[in-house]
Amino acid sequence: MRKFQYQFHLALLVGALFGDQSSACEPPQGFVNPPRPEIAPFAQLLSHTEAMEIARAFSDVMQVPSRPLKDGMRPSSEMPGVSGTFRLSDGPFGTVGSRRLVCLTDGSIAVEEVLATERSDDSRRFMYVVWNYTSPKFRGVSYGVGEFIHSAPAPDKTRVQWTYRFALDTRRNPGRLGVFGKFLFRRFFLESEFSEMMRNALEMGRSHAEASIAPATAG
């Protein structure tokens, strides 16, 4: 069976990696700020996790300035990139309840809202939901929940764990195919194209962090 060409835009689902600076993004004519979807128990969603380590201390990584989303998520041969973001709530994006519109280079949009943010001396958790896709390439998804966990496995290392959880639209394929549709989604998208994009984005974040922090010198 020919695999489904789910061209999901990772750029819409990485709010914890990049900043909130807006560029070349405005709500389209007739846009209505949509209500946030009700999030199902995570056990009911299709999930995938990627992780990597940054060769810098946790405290240093937390001080790295964020970049505009468009600089971290650029178009590729198969996926559009981000052209900019537009705030839909007061204040900077990053606090619980803050919301933004994300514009892509193919002309489509989606809405992203912060669900949770927690910070301690050696860990950080950031979770968000993305929905209201306008591209026909998103017909199969109702919403996606992204979660970043930063931790300190060693004094000079920071571990980044990134999990995505998807809810399929049961009115459309593959969601209306039930268990078989979930299998197709996981096999031909979540554990292939999407996981590769997650790894690429994490690598970009690692390179940015390590280049932004001068390594400690021996005394």
KOLKOLMI-305493 format. One line per 4 residues: number of its first residue (from 1); their letters; for each residue x, y, z of C-alpha. Coordinates in nm, 3 decimals. Example, Ala and Ser with C-alpha at 12.3 -4.5 7.8 and 13.67 -1.06 7.14 Angstrom:
KOLKOLMI-305493
1> as> 1.230/-0.450/0.780; 1.367/-0.106/0.714
end
This chain:
KOLKOLMI-305493
1> mrkf> 0.000/0.000/0.000; 0.131/0.338/-0.094; 0.219/0.529/0.217; 0.023/0.836/0.319
5> qyqf> 0.202/1.161/0.244; 0.142/1.335/0.574; 0.336/1.657/0.540; 0.310/1.778/0.896
9> hlal> 0.497/2.093/0.976; 0.729/2.042/1.267; 0.766/2.414/1.289; 0.419/2.434/1.443
13> lvga> 0.511/2.194/1.718; 0.844/2.323/1.857; 0.752/2.621/2.067; 1.001/2.529/2.334
17> lfgd> 1.305/2.540/2.105; 1.267/2.880/1.949; 1.147/3.226/2.039; 0.836/3.434/1.985
21> qssa> 0.967/3.704/1.754; 0.713/3.772/1.481; 0.800/3.817/1.115; 0.594/3.820/0.798
25> cepp> 0.287/3.676/0.968; -0.060/3.825/1.002; -0.400/3.663/1.065; -0.569/3.594/0.729
29> qgfv> -0.889/3.772/0.639; -1.181/3.626/0.831; -0.960/3.457/1.091; -1.136/3.379/1.420
33> nppr> -0.926/3.292/1.724; -1.044/2.933/1.787; -1.120/2.768/2.122; -0.853/2.532/2.247
37> peia> -0.937/2.164/2.194; -1.009/1.942/2.489; -0.697/1.731/2.545; -0.762/1.358/2.575
41> pfaq> -0.574/1.142/2.828; -0.223/1.092/2.695; -0.265/0.714/2.693; -0.520/0.757/2.413
45> llsh> -0.286/0.956/2.189; -0.020/0.835/1.947; 0.321/0.934/2.080; 0.687/0.941/1.984
49> team> 0.993/1.056/2.180; 1.337/1.171/2.070; 1.623/1.273/2.298; 1.975/1.412/2.276
53> eiar> 2.246/1.562/2.496; 2.402/1.907/2.481; 2.763/1.927/2.596; 2.698/2.222/2.823
57> afsd> 2.573/2.269/3.178; 2.198/2.297/3.233; 2.225/2.644/3.386; 2.420/2.765/3.083
61> vmqv> 2.175/2.618/2.833; 1.887/2.794/3.007; 2.060/3.127/2.946; 2.095/3.083/2.569
65> psrp> 1.890/3.351/2.387; 1.603/3.207/2.184; 1.583/3.251/1.809; 1.286/3.340/1.592
69> lkdg> 1.094/3.028/1.497; 1.157/3.100/1.129; 1.533/3.074/1.186; 1.508/2.733/1.346
73> mrps> 1.253/2.579/1.112; 1.351/2.638/0.752; 1.189/2.487/0.441; 1.326/2.164/0.300
77> semp> 1.261/1.976/-0.022; 0.952/1.813/0.131; 0.842/2.042/0.411; 0.763/2.414/0.421
81> gvsg> 0.933/2.624/0.686; 0.803/2.898/0.909; 0.767/3.249/0.771; 0.678/3.405/1.106
85> tfrl> 0.455/3.414/1.412; 0.186/3.649/1.539; 0.085/3.686/1.903; -0.278/3.613/1.978
89> sdgp> -0.253/3.687/2.351; -0.098/3.959/2.568; 0.265/3.933/2.666; 0.543/3.716/2.526
93> fgtv> 0.483/3.359/2.418; 0.599/3.110/2.682; 0.370/3.154/2.981; 0.075/2.923/3.044
97> gsrr> -0.218/3.029/2.830; -0.014/3.239/2.588; -0.108/3.179/2.229; 0.030/3.256/1.884
101> lvcl> -0.048/3.211/1.518; 0.221/3.034/1.315; 0.253/3.109/0.944; 0.427/2.871/0.705
105> tdgs> 0.602/2.930/0.376; 0.330/2.737/0.190; 0.068/2.990/0.303; -0.098/2.773/0.569
109> iave> -0.139/2.854/0.939; -0.204/2.690/1.275; -0.256/2.803/1.634; -0.026/2.714/1.925
113> evla> -0.089/2.759/2.300; 0.127/2.689/2.605; -0.023/2.429/2.839; 0.241/2.400/3.112
117> ters> 0.580/2.532/3.211; 0.785/2.426/3.514; 1.141/2.506/3.620; 1.375/2.394/3.899
121> ddsr> 1.750/2.419/3.954; 1.819/2.118/3.734; 1.514/2.059/3.515; 1.263/2.233/3.292
125> rfmy> 0.933/2.116/3.145; 0.742/2.291/2.867; 0.423/2.162/2.708; 0.203/2.307/2.433
129> vvwn> -0.080/2.217/2.197; -0.114/2.296/1.824; -0.439/2.284/1.628; -0.655/2.465/1.370
133> ytsp> -0.445/2.354/1.074; -0.550/2.508/0.743; -0.330/2.307/0.508; -0.498/2.005/0.341
137> kfrg> -0.186/1.811/0.439; -0.313/1.821/0.798; -0.651/1.667/0.727; -0.576/1.361/0.935
141> vsyg> -0.487/1.531/1.264; -0.712/1.698/1.518; -0.431/1.837/1.735; -0.079/1.765/1.856
145> vgef> 0.069/1.804/2.204; 0.442/1.868/2.230; 0.645/1.835/2.549; 1.008/1.924/2.619
149> ihsa> 1.191/1.810/2.929; 1.539/1.946/2.995; 1.741/1.777/3.268; 2.099/1.761/3.398
153> papd> 2.241/1.406/3.379; 2.587/1.544/3.464; 2.728/1.883/3.569; 2.853/1.953/3.216
157> ktrv> 2.563/1.803/3.019; 2.200/1.884/2.947; 1.956/1.620/2.824; 1.666/1.725/2.604
161> qwty> 1.371/1.488/2.574; 1.102/1.578/2.323; 0.771/1.392/2.305; 0.485/1.444/2.061
165> rfal> 0.135/1.309/2.113; -0.120/1.321/1.833; -0.498/1.297/1.824; -0.633/1.186/1.488
169> dtrr> -0.953/1.325/1.336; -1.195/1.030/1.337; -1.401/1.189/1.059; -1.116/1.162/0.810
173> npgr> -0.848/0.916/0.709; -0.651/0.777/0.869; -0.849/0.837/1.189; -1.174/0.691/1.061
177> lgvf> -0.992/0.367/0.976; -0.965/0.292/1.347; -0.681/0.070/1.463; -0.557/0.018/1.110
181> gkfl> -0.547/0.392/1.051; -0.343/0.443/1.366; -0.101/0.176/1.246; -0.060/0.353/0.912
185> frrf> -0.009/0.689/1.081; 0.253/0.554/1.317; 0.433/0.338/1.060; 0.444/0.578/0.767
189> fles> 0.463/0.913/0.940; 0.522/0.928/1.314; 0.813/0.683/1.323; 0.963/0.785/0.990
193> efse> 0.924/1.136/0.847; 0.820/1.306/1.168; 1.081/1.142/1.390; 1.352/1.240/1.142
197> mmrn> 1.235/1.599/1.152; 1.236/1.593/1.531; 1.595/1.473/1.532; 1.699/1.738/1.284
201> alem> 1.538/2.013/1.490; 1.704/1.888/1.809; 2.040/1.886/1.634; 1.988/2.246/1.526
205> grsh> 1.904/2.338/1.883; 2.212/2.155/2.014; 2.443/2.329/1.767; 2.294/2.668/1.852
209> aeas> 2.331/2.611/2.227; 2.687/2.481/2.212; 2.796/2.761/1.980; 2.638/3.024/2.205
213> iapa> 2.820/2.911/2.520; 3.195/2.930/2.556; 3.325/2.600/2.701; 3.464/2.622/3.052
217> tag> 3.843/2.642/3.079; 4.047/2.461/3.335; 4.167/2.676/3.626
end
